């Protein structure tokens, strides 16, 4: 998941100048809907829709509005810091999960959160609010909306029973009509894809939108909201690596230090809680 989403930001950065954000978002959602529904048919999984309205809300929070803001943010800013700001999502999830879902902040999660916060602070330094401010605000909005979507999905799972693949597919399907309508009616639309556009679009729509989102929904279904959110912290690290390889966005020493903090935080989050408590007592 982290590898796919990490490259997805690069692919989108390369194709957003060719197609306007609303059209690109509609194209991604339509393609992902087709791919996921074909997967349901091939794998003979349940085709029944989860409750339509709650599924639509979850889909718009986690995919529809997310992708529109993502495309606009990449038009204005670079991949590295835009992705890092968008993936502050885990912090919002961990902070609000105790109030919305009653989840306890464990020692592992608190330690991982602290390490991740230090890592993201290093990557974002200096913040430079005067440069690409719109991109930074959009990326932070992505994080908050995505966190709301994760918490809402966990709430739905506490009330309903549904297949993860079907839930993911129907989120995309229910999001399609308003996104297609927005692509048609919004002013300033442009569409001039070149030959390079289509393989990158396939990577973004099939890999980054259908497959990776399905994997994340599987993680959300198996883990607590906080643990699922923290699992996504590896994505901005992969985004920075791909941005360096494909776009020439070279990380600074302090950004590499931040990456190390994030990786250590992920490792701590995966440790059994008793080891973290033993380490804390030893100190």
Secondary structure as the mmCIF struct_conf table of DSSP 4:
data_model
#
loop_
_struct_conf.conf_type_id
_struct_conf.id
_struct_conf.beg_label_comp_id
_struct_conf.beg_label_asym_id
_struct_conf.beg_label_seq_id
_struct_conf.end_label_comp_id
_struct_conf.end_label_asym_id
_struct_conf.end_label_seq_id
HELX_RH_AL_P HELX_RH_AL_P1 UNK A 2 UNK A 15
TURN_TY1_P TURN_TY1_P1 UNK A 16 UNK A 18
STRN STRN1 UNK A 19 UNK A 19
HELX_RH_AL_P HELX_RH_AL_P2 UNK A 21 UNK A 43
TURN_TY1_P TURN_TY1_P2 UNK A 44 UNK A 44
HELX_RH_AL_P HELX_RH_AL_P3 UNK A 52 UNK A 59
HELX_RH_PI_P HELX_RH_PI_P1 UNK A 60 UNK A 64
HELX_RH_AL_P HELX_RH_AL_P4 UNK A 65 UNK A 76
BEND BEND1 UNK A 77 UNK A 77
HELX_RH_AL_P HELX_RH_AL_P5 UNK A 79 UNK A 86
TURN_TY1_P TURN_TY1_P3 UNK A 87 UNK A 88
HELX_RH_AL_P HELX_RH_AL_P6 UNK A 89 UNK A 100
TURN_TY1_P TURN_TY1_P4 UNK A 101 UNK A 101
HELX_RH_AL_P HELX_RH_AL_P7 UNK A 107 UNK A 124
BEND BEND2 UNK A 126 UNK A 126
TURN_TY1_P TURN_TY1_P5 UNK A 129 UNK A 130
BEND BEND3 UNK A 131 UNK A 132
HELX_RH_AL_P HELX_RH_AL_P8 UNK A 133 UNK A 159
HELX_RH_AL_P HELX_RH_AL_P9 UNK A 164 UNK A 185
BEND BEND4 UNK A 186 UNK A 186
TURN_TY1_P TURN_TY1_P6 UNK A 187 UNK A 188
STRN STRN2 UNK A 191 UNK A 191
HELX_RH_AL_P HELX_RH_AL_P10 UNK A 195 UNK A 202
HELX_RH_PI_P HELX_RH_PI_P2 UNK A 203 UNK A 211
HELX_RH_AL_P HELX_RH_AL_P11 UNK A 212 UNK A 222
BEND BEND5 UNK A 223 UNK A 223
HELX_RH_AL_P HELX_RH_AL_P12 UNK A 225 UNK A 231
TURN_TY1_P TURN_TY1_P7 UNK A 232 UNK A 233
HELX_RH_AL_P HELX_RH_AL_P13 UNK A 234 UNK A 247
HELX_LH_PP_P HELX_LH_PP_P1 UNK A 250 UNK A 252
HELX_RH_AL_P HELX_RH_AL_P14 UNK A 253 UNK A 270
BEND BEND6 UNK A 271 UNK A 271
HELX_RH_AL_P HELX_RH_AL_P15 UNK A 273 UNK A 282
#
